[in-house]
Amino acid sequence: MTMYKPDAARELAERIEAQERELEQLRAEVAHWRAQVDGLPVRTEVDFTSISGCAVQPVYTALDLPEHYLAGQGLPGVFPFLRGIHPTMYRGKLWTMRQFSGFGTARDTNERYKFLLARGQTGLSVAFDFPTLMGYDSDHPRSEGEVGKCGVAISSLLDMEELFEGIPLDRVSTSMTINGPAAMLFCFYVAAAERQGVDIGKLQGTIQNDMLKEYMAQHAWIFPVEPALKVIVDMFEWASVHTPRWNTISISGYHIREAGATAAQELAFTLANGFCYVEHGLARGLTVDSFAPRLSFFWDVHNDFFEEVAKLRAARRIWARTMRQKYGARDPRSWQMRFHCQTAGVSLTAQQPHNNIVRVAYQALAAVLGGTQSLHTNALDETLALPTEESVRIALRTQQILAYETGVPNVADPLGGSYYLEALTDGMEREAAGLFAEIEAQGGVVSAIESGWFQRQIAQSAARFQREVEQRRRLVVGLNEFVEEAEPPVDTLRIGTEAEQTQRERMGRLRQARDQGEVQNRLEALRRAAAEDRNVIPPMLECARAQATLFEIRHVLEQVFGTYREPVFF
């Protein structure tokens, strides 16, 4: 039994009164300081705003902290996970080090993966070529000239098997950046694992599979919005039973930011997409805790160091609170936002490309201080071409130096409690709340996509930033300041036409060797499942096992779902 202490109320009142006196004294000190500072000269060549255009004060104090901010911070591994999703964070396990890799044929990329794994990379991340991203086979007329150029060409189970030859899929975590035909590539991967003799229940990794951001920013789509959402929920449903350790979606702010969005827009638009996916899963009749633990996120990490750390911290807190309070999740894993980060490709410059090593290092530091679970560091030459082995080695070593030499991983959320960072984190949440309200006023995410609202918001932010650079109000080293007239060229990786010829010959042999009747039967079963609004993943997996190609699967679904044509927006 707790004993009543008659002095407790008085002691509490005295502490509150003392804190108020301290704050009053601080207000007076800040006012006096500002009066002295206001007359001092400041640099006129900059606006003192963040990259997102938000004004930054010259100093931050306890007066800038949100009310009751200590109660909202919590501890690592404790709801609302502001300070990290794991109690021990990197003291328990370092983030997964990935390098986004893919070029040429599956054989070419398999060799690069083995090169990276031998040098300490701890997870694979697959970059697909443009035909694969759009669901075309390597020998399709629309693939001409693009095969293997910006990623690896994968048109069938045969290619997927070769991509991971000699790499045990039950012991490596694989991330695949693919959206429009994501379910098809996932089925190729599952079938490849089966042919390795792997228990698919042990597969670990992520398929990006985020179509909403495609309509907003990246524009690599196939089907209209609602059928695309239906296939995504099909994957939620199937994978929760058969591949329970696989992340069925990577809800991606990266491409929204790369298209020109501000940090707050990236935060709000991405979270709104995540909530939209949750609502579609619930509408299917799934329980939130059956699929939400396997939802993951993917964030861009730009140059404005503190803004990026604040964005990642705010994202965790918003997600946790919303999943518990609005959607009724009871499993703590549903509250925890797990995410991958990639340094900002859009921040890299073709001018003085070695400067990109420095940019990437600071961005990687921000990602780790923000509590990422996985990280890709861009190579110095990625603005010019696919990275060379030397440049990708430097990018990987950047992560390893950060992990093993800086001491940063020793403490969870080491910047927590910073007046500036906490004020930024709270400000990010407030700005996101305002954007959520605007999205709701548009009729929700899907309606806002169809009306072009998201696209216009992103375009306006991109235009603002570009004007600032062109007017030299925003300085970029080597681009509009500290420019060098004659720059030595850097070696780049060049992809020839050999990959396309190899793939065409390979596709021809595949079509000759497979059982064509079986392929047609499996494709027809997939078409019926789509037409009858059944889950398409089981028949799609059967198509993959029968060696149906990527475009054959796409074409069958297209006959039922149709294709997406973006309206013209002004």
ROMARLO-349911 format. One record per residue: z, x, y of N, C-alpha, C in turn. Coordinates in steps of 0.001 Angstrom, whole numbers, plus 500000, padded with zeros to 6 digits. Each point is the difference from the previous one (the first is absolute). Layout:
N
ZXYZXYZXY...
This chain:
570
500000500842498802500000499158501198500000500879501250499089499735500940499906500780501231501091499567500961500779500979500449501073499704500943499433499836501404500465499008500723499560499776501377500680501013500909499235500663500825500528500973500939499922499407501397501136499712500606499973499349501309499352500855501073499956501342499785499415500873501023498495500186499815499419499496498910498586500271499702499074499442501078500268498758500421499137499394501018500080500770501308501237500434500332500163500741501250499275501358499927500098500675498838499343501290499844498477499863500103499463498927499375498563499765500082499570499755501432500768499178500712499664499710501395500048501264500844500966500860499718500117501251500757498808500918499727499544500043498718498841500840499683498751499491500701499816498672499994498824499418500661500054500286501496501199499884500565500148500260501430499705501470500315500449500908499119499738501427500201498509500298499913499322499361499036498550500199499868499275499496501230500427498871500524499371499465501204500194500951501183501193500585500109500234500966501082499087501207499861499830500457498733499128501146499758498553499664500357499559498793499648498631499589500341499822499870501504501012499442500674499928499901501462499910501383500632500775500921499487499941501361500514498621500608499743499446499736498789498662500514499665498945499395500917500124498694500286499040499367500912500040500670501372501190500288500469500127500654501303499405501404499959500242500730498909499458501348499882498479499976499948499445499050499244498534499904499894499398499620501348500640499056500706499498499600501322500014501183500965501082500768499978500095501181500865498926501019499624499828500222498697498986500947499510498602499573500427499700498698499844498672499508500381499764500174501505501012499763500785499840500161501447499632501435500354500554500954499259499669501396500249498622500361499458499677499460498838498744500355499321498794499370500669500166498797500549498849499261500531499223500788501054500659500880500718499303500745501033499403501308499536500214500360498730499497501281499499498536499873499588499235501091500128498580499947499612499844499848498492498960499267499605499650499844498585498511500281499843499615500297498775498581500264499737499182498728500250498873500170500641499161498844500349498814499825499071499766500964499095498807499916499151500221499137498762501241499500499814500277499139498845500697498733500471499925498956499148500573498694500353501405499793499458500489500914499155501301499851499349500091498667499249498985499782499189499991498856499098499778500510498583500349499183499029499692500348498615498501499845499772499544500465498850498578499833499651499625498522500019500959499143499679499741498558500006500006499400501399500317500807501015499982499500501372501328499488500514501076500183499242501316499527500434500666501040500889500605499551501096500681500910500912501194500654499316500196501274500265501116500753499429500919500425501137501284499679499877500972500346501024500298501499499971500462500561501114500266501447500011501202500409499156500928499090499768501142500305499155500506498695499390500608500119498827500575498838499319501481500267499748500793498961500142501447500095499806500467498821499152501308499907499827500575498872499258499663498668500659499654500014501289499660498759500699498675499417499498499172500832499390498703499532499514500053499492498564501135500148499355500119499547498620500130498488499948499432499387498962500156498547499855501455499638499770500348498796500402501364499524499799500331499980498511501181500474499659500467500051498611499050500822499119499406501068500566499000500743499226500602500650498762501265500379500040500608500643498835499999499078498790500248498716500238500020499039498891498619499846499385498959500219500792498637499844499499499457501229499324500718501139500100499506501233499409500250500061498502501225499781499601500327500102498591499925501440499527499862500171498684499947501314499371498778500075499090499561501194499638498853500119499094500255499269498688498998499282499548500118499274498745500733498694500094500366499596501216500763498772500217499216499083500937499950498716499670499332499008500850500479500162501447499101499979501002498566499704499957499105501235499877500532501100499477499212501185499655499352500696501205500561499792501187499483500685501178499965501504499790501009500534499329500158501449499889499435500562498701499249499181499253499368500463498769500318499075498849499104499954499017500176499038498908500850500546498852500207501319499969500800500586498922501269500624500577501129499887499298501248500577500514499923501509500229499342500710499083499937501461500114498726500486500672499042499118500214498700500350500587499457501283499355499630501007500804499319501168499439500946500992499328501309499778500115500935500806499208499874499647498522499602498744499723499826499567498621498613500294499473498991499723500819498610500226499590499143500132501248499174501040500034499085500176501121498926498922499970499353499803501122498859499090500054498884500523499093499148499092499534498837500396499207498969500635500924499527501171499631499000500705500809498619499710499435499213499285500793498644499633499583498981500622500944498811500251499483498863500340500855498865499063499617499520499248500983498929499025499819498728500767499657499509499851498767498931500871499537498966499224499197498762500365500216498905499428499237498672500399500615499080500446499167498650500312500475499100500170498785498713499810500207499032500228498942500199499089498813499894500598498827500161499250498758501451500025499545500294499198498983501349499999499428500375501385499495499041500739499453500267501357499517500400500914501148499276499936501127500322500831501169501436499737500470500353498719500108501319499638500524501098500322499001499729499864498712500971500363498971500410501465500149499039500851500319500303501422500185500879500203501234499746499244501092500830500111501199501427499527499709500151498927499227501336499510499660500789501060499233499355500634499058500685501027499216500352501200500882499143500308500969500278501066500968501268499676500801500115498757500473501149499592500805501281499910499175499905499437498798501189499887499151500541501380499638499095500955499798500419501352499666500715500683501156499805499488501214500611500600501191501176499199500528500495499080499201501250499342500339499885498582500521498794499439500052499889498597500406500691499140498950500675498938500447500799499197499062499453498594499778498876499664500615499382498697499778498536500067500376499183499177499375498564499984500280499655498837500920498996500205500836499548498953500920498479500019500019499388498909499531498563499964499776499259499471501230499055500814500486499068499574501050498678499646499341499529498786500209498747499547499400498859500099501001498782500173499483498854500042500912499681498600500521499122499945501003499756498719500661499391498948499068499037500340499130499513498976499064501114499395499147500914500833499508501103499485499187500900499101500837500290500411501240500836499176500879499412498610500209498682499898499956499332498719500229499619499287498703500336500593498856499723499340498725498599500183499480499308501072500409498645500280499518500004501127498982499164499884498970499823501090499052499253501154500669500130501178499433499350501179500575498480499911499978499448499195499085498544499874499946499489498729500679500852499316500748499560498838500769499195500471501206498957499263500404499197500429501156500826500247501261501067499224500212500802500180501204500891501247499954500051500653498852500813501215499867499215501262500351498719499877500175499158501182500192500468500835501197500170501290499749500403500924501050501486500067500261500808499149499342501436499947500268500859500366498787499385500241498870500763500219498767500781501312500077501310499892499857500855501179499978500221500669501331499505499433501075500037500682501299501389499965500637500633498832500056501291499889500688501143499772499019499731500141498733501000499792498966499325500082498644500736499691498956499465500105498652499273498710499614498926500151499242499217498859499527500557499503498669500455498748499987500537499385498775499304498656499804499174499912498963499234498778499762500339499323498681500838500632499183500274499428498688501260500626499410500423499462498871501105500570499254499700501444499616498744500284499671499611501358499621500337500989501114499692499634501240500324500868501144501508500152500161500729498900499854501447500058500176500640500884498929499499499930498790500523500872498951499790501466500350498827500330500483499703501390500340500819500463501200500272499098500946500771500341501185501387500511499613500584499430498932501364500371499605500052500727498660498890500576499599499975500754498756500995501168500070500862500088498988500970501083499970501206499778500901500100498836500625501125499675500878500727498810499376501185500182499441500687498901499284500454498904500960499465498818499852500244498921500953501384499373499864500725500346498960501379499516499900500985500971500654499483501140500518500897500991500602499610500362501436498986499369500528499580500271501377499943498689500770500363500057501262499919498825500867498675500061500761499242498920499930498669499973500601499919498930501077499473500373501139499727499044501069498492499870500146499519498765500106498558499768500151499734499205501278499254500620500910499687499352501270498709499211499838500155498754499639498864499111499748500469498585500294499135499167500568500427498669500426499098498895499482498776499876500496499125498912499565499897499885498489499653501085499303499938499956498535501241500577499325501163499892500647501221500631499488500330499558498582499912498698499740500354499498498668499091500612498934498741500227500343499049500572499038500367501440499673500314500803501020500383501393499767501325500081499266500909499066500299501276499947499282499753499748498513499088499100499689499690499719498593499371501217499319499131500731500712499459501235499438501134500976499687500974500096500908501109500937499832500865499608498804500313498717499896500809499520498867499267500271498682498705499706499960499219500227498782499920501489499668499898500855501029499972501449499767501335500471499410501102499441500503501310500347499467500106499587498531499513498810499682500017499530498612499235500964499101498855500486500479499175500898499187500641501382499875500923500317500903500800501222499847501145499803499008500239498748499597501122499699499128501301499796500737499905499720501304501184499840500848500478498550499969501308499826499945500609498682500150499838499587501462499224498951500283499712499651501397501255499549500744501046499633499267501258499659500642500652501186500684499522501215499695500543501214500608499170500492501178498896499335500296499153500460501101500755499907501320499889501075500797500630500036501309498952500312501057500058499298501095499061500261501073499810498782500870498942500045500784499752498965500994498507499772500136499612498751500107498632499650500387500092499382501391499154500436500934500188499517501370499818498488500092498841499476499636499864498558499746500392499125501192499940500532501225500438499269501188498774499488500753499621498767499719498777499467500603500197499511501431501200499554500354500184499443501337499703501049501070500449501234499788499714501030500997498528500382500012499281499746498899498558500265500008499293499091501004500372498727500003499383499066500947500395500341501437501178500589500175500468500357501342499376501288500521499854501003499106499770501345500511498939500810499267500040500059498669499164500973499302498655499447499539499932498676499760498736499308499756499330500353498675500765500373498985499439500240498669500387498825499111499283498894500180500326498780499263498839499585499100500278499036499129498954499385499179500093498490500143501138499426499584500153498550499928500619499444501282499885498691500227500708499366501118501512500144499856500728499654501043501428500299500062500784499321498875499855498693499839500833499300499024499724500427498554498732500146499558499788500517498644500554501413499819499899500826501036500555501350499903501508499950499812500669499094500728501445499837499838500339499479498603499156499130499471500235499464498637499998501122498963499047500949500107499922501099499041501212500916500141500459500212501230501185500827500228501220499382499315500167498700500149501140499334499358499836500006498482498764499915499512499761500165498562500567501324499509499797501069500798500529501306499616501523500020500035500591499364501026501465499894500032500502499409498690499375498900499605500449499238498831499835500798498712498808500589499812499716500715498751500817501282499898500026500778501067500647501313499948501506499891499855500609498933500524501452499859499885500437499930498541499088499595499143500298499897498566499530501243499243498785500458500287499361501032499167500151501427500529500048500181501309500156501344500581501123499937501039501233499775499560501103499707500921500380501156500922499535501225499710500338501144500851498876500319500984498971499196500006498829500234500856500124499188501283499736500635501139499992499301501285498665499288500166500039498693500049498772499207499981499301499922501347500634500498501050499372499978501322500677501056500863499236500580500888500543500896501020499608499395501346500915499266500577499727499250501230499893501021501126498811500090500566499630501206500723499881499793501497500861500715500734499833500079501442499104501147500400499739500895499054499267501223500324498662499709500674499231499134499400498651499759500513500023499171501282501030499172500146500184499254501248500243500982501141500859501003499753500282501008501018498786500881500255499303500388498949498818500850500168498912499293500811499976498669499934499012499232500776500379499901501470501227500416500366500366500021501409501247499234500377500688499389499034501207499229500299501113500914500500500921499432500757501209500723500398500965500053498818501070500779500152501006500075498946500628498633499736500330499264501057500616498678499824499023499014499371498713500082500370499011499130499362499849500337498530499952501289499680499940500393498592501195499427499245501177500129500583501218499490499380499925498495499780499707499257501050500040498538499920498860499439499153498780500504500197498861499452499257500148500280498503500492501181499659500171500351498582501084499154499350501123499864500676501070499162499447499561498546499888499262499513500993499490498624499922499104499830498775499173501010499719499172499951498789500879499963498751501046500814499987500905500006498854500637498644499773500446499374501062500611498677499868498969498971499522498748500161500432498932499096499560499785500124498490500009501241499487499860500186498555501174499364499246501191500165500538501174499390499369499833498485499936499561499409501089499842498546500047498936499515499022498936500763499826498980499612499015500540500137498579500824501007499748500623500106498685500925498832499713500775499615500995500902498849499839499211498715499802498881499856500720499169498801499860499420499886498594499775501144499346499516499990498620501083499481499050501254500054500434501096499600499130500782501172499453499651501219500432500739501174499569501342500048500715501015500491499335501277500225500673499891501305500785500597500039501176499806501145500883500440501297499340501086499956499226500498501225499398499192500447498783499026499199499580499147500411498881498894500942500453499633499955501289498910500868500460500343500846501218500964499581500815500300500733501235500474501434499772500731500307498904500411501397499814498843500974499846498800499503499660498855500904499826499058499965501199500411499382501090499225500082501234500367501311500684498995500740500439500264501244500711499203500005501299500291500980500848499373500069501314499408501394500241499120500068500991499276501233500312499880500097501518500629501033500575500055500124501448499260501231500511499422499861501162499410501107500744501121500713500756499938501315500075500975500752500789499237500798501051500132499567501253499217500531501105500777501106500710499522500384501175500544501163500703501298499741500753500273498757500389501182499735500818501219499988499084500651501142499904500971500302498949501098498947499869500729499738501061501143499085499914499546498559499792498871499629500599499478498645499819499696499738498532499467501008499310499655499822498589501248499881499131501008500819500260501246499898499233500632498620500210500017499547501246500575498687500311499247498883499302498680500100499946499169498976499357500364499853498525500156501120499314500310499951498571501389499432499747500965500357500839501356499476499844500028498494500270499308499578501068499965498574500337499329499193498893498952500553499414499274499288498940500923499655498839500828500960499596500914499742498882500977498879500317500546500029501223501019499006500347499387498601500112498834499889500614499356498681500122499673499430498626499427500844499138499608499541498661501222499524499214501069500787500016501192499651499227500586498675500454500149499843501300500603498771500516499132498787499711498689500157500177499105498859499806499923499597498532499918500983499121499906499682498575501262499298499509501146500393500505501237499370499543500243498655500681499799499964501307500383498808500756498927498910499976498725500385500120498934498990500069499467499624498627499786501014499143499343499733498722500973499922498826501270500182500268501019499764498982500029500991498866499485501210500202500042501016498947501451500357499694500300500162498731501355500346499580500073501390499367498893500488499519499954501336499408499929501026501134500960500934500078499962500996501081498695500778500067499295500127498877498723500712500024498965499252500828500153498683500098499092499206500830500259500221501487501202500447500340500342500253501406499560501389500439499869500906499042499726501394500323498516500222500262499674500458501179498616500347500304499734501441499540499196500122498960499558501315499532498639500287500622499821501210500508498697500241500651499507501433499854498682500103500120499257501256500065499591500212501447499945501238500427499505500321501335498833500981499904499112499912500950498940500996500145499930500402501462499847501282500227499858500474501368498727499418500604499949499902501307498970499208500682498652500707500040499062499505499225498656500564500025499352499883501366500297498894500693499380499771501305500503500988501046501102500688499748500529500973500957499360501375499849499285500216498901499389501306499774498812500203500939499767501229500397498870500295500894499021500936499310498723499761500241498965500919499523500022501283500813500462499903501255500135501174500845501263500761499594499902501315499898501126500850499615500748499405498795499323499822498890500589499274498865501272500628499440500216501313500229501239500582499494501230499430500699499822499414501184501123499308500650500503498835499156499128499471499147500388498853499175501122500345499026500119501271499622501099500410499120501334499702500674500073500291501302501239499781500748500267498503500152498954499245500344500172498545500138500545499402498702499388500389498900500382499442498697501441500363499650500423501216500324501367500413499676501026499141500732499767499730501297500939499158500748499969498560499492498826499504499660499897498644499476500712499889498653499846501027499154500688500001498700501513500003500199500481500757500969501426500023500300500484498610500418499218499309500821500373498644500421500069499061498794499043500124499081499997499137498817501250500211499162500404501245499829501181500306499194501269499551500721500087500230501296501164499526500753500057498475500022498840499355499826499959498548499915500296499466498623500122500879498989500438499576498670498905499598499044498822500635500081498889499623499115500300500345498540499394499245499075500121500285498571498833500842499488498937500078500773498790500682499554499242500432501250499284501128499924499365500530501210498695500713499674498989499721500799498755500765499996499872500703501342499733501289499964499759500756501222498514500312500098499386499609501121498571500228500177499689501486500114498829500358499537499538501382500105499365500226501366499967501251500437499537500322501353498545499631500241499194499947498948498557499782500152499569498576499674500944499065499818499624498656499560499268499203501065500048500436501247499197499332501019498545500442499943499718501071499246498652500544499880499355499671498663500787499995498943499453499820498650501149499777499035499685499816498734501036499995498978500643501385499970501298500084499734500684501288500120499585501009498938500022501265500400499772501080499057501282500269499225499903500799498941501199500347499239501010500734500870499520500879500883500909500751500856500736499083500973499277499069500633500652499131500980500962499026499331499667499529498823500895499066499314501235500734499482499850501286499676501157500794499603500978500143501173499471500251501189500863500110501182500719498676500259499284498892499848500605498681500220501140499745499017499800500384498751501057499840498995501171500938500294499702501231500367501064500955500314500830499523501199499380499269500921500743499439501132501134499119499506499719499157499030501052499151499433501059500827499273499551501006499264500941500789499215500932500816500893499476500539501105500856500714500950501021499047500611499537498793500342500899498984500541501097499660498991499625499913498732500955499597498956500999501090499651499537501249499971500829501061499426500515501041500996499500499990501234500403501050500927500700499499501262499807498755500381500500499551501307501421499447499971500485499590498842501310499355499923499988498530500382498853499479500415499909498600500424500387499022498887499617500251498726500340499019498956501478499950499634500815500880500557501398500075499579500849498830500481499544499309501039500784498933500620499148498745500119500547498868499624499291498732500158500016499577501466498838499632500518499875499473501360500719500889501018499629501285500093500749500914500866499920499677501486499006499206500431499909499628501407500722498687500300500540499348498965500713498749500219501150500175500978500129499094500944501036500090501012499525500608501298498791500590499977499414500495501250499809498831500957500480500147501236499830498919500971498531499605500116499145501000500121498567499742500177499420499296498775500277500564498822499399499436498788500494498590499729501283499752500183500525498663499737499443498993501001499847500419501258499402499101500994498537499711499648499280501024499563498604499798499590499904499075498788500875500213499023499985499169498786500237498540500343500998499752500841500290498622500411498847499425500806499406500815500873498857499534500787498810499655499130499774500785498953498915499709499050500218498636499347501227499726499614500286498715499365499756498843500964500417500162501247499789498930500980498509499775500244499248501093500113498558499843500237499324499366498790500423500384498800499441499388498789500305498511499957501215499612500389500365498580500001499094499212500941499686500582501157499092499335500928498610499836499417499525501022499284498677499914499377499995499010498839501100499926499239500089498984498944499831498595500597500623499773501138499906498691500649498560499714500428499309501018500496498603499814500396499121499693498791500246500688498881499230499738498779500237498571499530501239499565500042500332498632499605499295498997500892499919500311501304499314499109500940498503499909499714499451501017499357498582499986499622499752499205498720501085499552499360499873499254498750500265500835498771500525501223500177500300500872498877498958501083499839500217500868499021499167501186499824498545499645499726499752499113499043498620499690499619499243499392501172500612499063500694499340499381501155499734501022501098500952500923500197499829501013501039498893500984499648499799500246498709498857500822499566498701499257500275499945498733499582498761499237500117499601499727501443500987499962500901499688499802501421499693501302500720500249501142499329499760501296500619501140500491500866501165499331499953501113500383500869500478501418499705500223500318498721500443501352499649498983501043500447498741499733499726498964500970500330499960500280501501500188498969500805499982500194501452501215500792500468501168499711499430501202500734500392499844501488499711499504500322498829499818501401499613498954500665500894498895499306500255498932500572500834500492500283501414500812499116500539500514500210501356500917501220500065500825500184498985500886501167499969499195501288499840498976499961499157499143501176499814499304500370501301499518498984500726499305500255501264500951500597501041501233499505500037500979500550500946500243501482499750500208500351498739500262501397499664498792500871500355498808499517499675498793500787500279499832500224501504500282498978500805499914500158501460500985501067500480501209499988499442501001500981500414499541501424499685499360500183498847499491501328499636498858500404500929499079499080500233498844500320500847500402500268501441501050499320500471500481500207501367501003501138500086500257500662498861500929501127499897501430499618500371500330498731499889501391499578500114500724500227498675499252500154498915500540500324498686499309501289499558500747501099499924499404501298499697500008500254498498498881500497499507499843500374498595499568501460499976500829500830499421499763501447500030498687500338499298499150500714500722498714500413499449498889499007500230500363498761500364498995498956500217499733499792501489501039499680500767499816499819501444500899500925500822500639500958499327500814501018500671500070501215499084500104501181500587500022501251499237498751500118499120498880499638500601498720499987499282499440501419499937499382500344498904499330501287499841498509499767499860499236500780500738498545499801500030499357500329498661500361501157499451499396500434498741501062500014498913499856499104499031500961499921498918499364500487498705500684500861499257499443500437498713499959498831499020498940499857499245499927498887499042500962500206498839500391498890499385500825500081498792499147499620498802500334500586498858499280499658498780500329498567499595498996499247499582500224498622499558499409499800498616500520498996499329499495499649498672498766499118500156498928500382499370498757499229500095499685499373498635499740498703500017499665499262498781498496499750499998499319500523499000498548499836499928499604498719499289498792499992499508499461498806499322500207500054498484500598501097499531500136500156498548500864498900499392501041499599500730500904498975499464499259498690499780499133499639500936499259498744499864499076500045498787499311501116499820499088500114498867500776499962498684501133500708499964500838500000498796500490498596499673500428499271501022500511498653499785498907499046499535498817500130500563498887499131499562499691500223498515499955501241499592499719500306498597501132499487499113501217500155500475501173499554499236499992498484499835499665499288501077499954498544499934498927499535499022498867500707499983498932499643499063500441500147498559500685501092499707500480500222498626501050498946499618500856499639500953501026498994499725499362498666499622499014499585500764499367498698499736499282499999498649499478501132499604499301500087498715500984499958498824501185500615500192500915500178498874500913498796499748500267499194501009500984498931499846499396498786499284500857499099499564499574498758499357499706498986501111498743499817500307499618499167501137500414498540499809499917499514498803500402498622499738501479499799500259500809500984499588501441499915500235500308500034501491499275500840500723500201500080501453499728498643500649498905499370499620499646498716500598501018498918499654500503500025498778501017499019499605501276500169500837500399501251500190501220500260500773499810499605501474498840500284500541499720499639501391499984498476500183499449499300499017499979498539500083501412499430499919500855500602499185501396499553499916500707500211501342499682501091500675500572500255501324499514498960501003498717499683499940499450499010500927500683498654499813500219499596498764500658498721499726501434500007500526500712501091499789501382500078500474500069499845501512499066500634500710499975499888501458499660498577500427499022499398499326499578498644500361501087498972499721500815500258498982501060499064499620501338500341500651499991500950500926501192500391500764501106500515499094499604500697498933500985500652499137500167501455500444501019500648499472500236501411500319498831500831499470499382500776500873498787500730499620500288501384499422501240500472500032500274501365499550499777500175498494500490499097499123499748500206498564498513500072499654499144499056500450498584500144499651499334501186500702500473500378501174499441501169500684500314501274499212501203500074499445500365501149499175499138500062498745499674498848499439499098499971498849498615500510500386499548499670501200498707500519500478500039501521500106501082500531500523500142501453500123499969500661498631500734499432499053500044500570498653498611500004499346499181499013500326498659499887499418498977500868500736500427500763501002499138500895500778499095499248500974500421498808500445499301499360501121500193500884501235499004500015500862500082500882501161500649499287501182500307500795500999500665499498501197499190498892500659498721500246500230499204498987500698499780498765499146499898500156498694499841498830499135501212499079500128501183500565500050501213499193500162500029499380501387499689500797501020499956499470501368499022498825500090498811500169499436498945499002500139500401498667499369500663500055498845500434498772499328501000499249500879500958500714500574500992499346500852499376499500501298499037500733500496499315499604501236499277498665499822499488499764498810499305498736499729500953498807500146501276500230499723500996498931500091500657499977501382500420501151500477500789500083501236499159500043501269498755500470499901499192500224501191500330501347500628499391500289501143500248501251500712500515499693501399500662500986500593500572499816501337499026500508501048499803499200501022499210500410501160500884499847501224500270501101500669500889499938501151499323499271501154500690499042500606499445499345501184499839501009501139499127499683500931499803500852501164501051499654501048500726501022500470501081499781500966499654500677501315500412499376501091499796500601501321501325500028500740
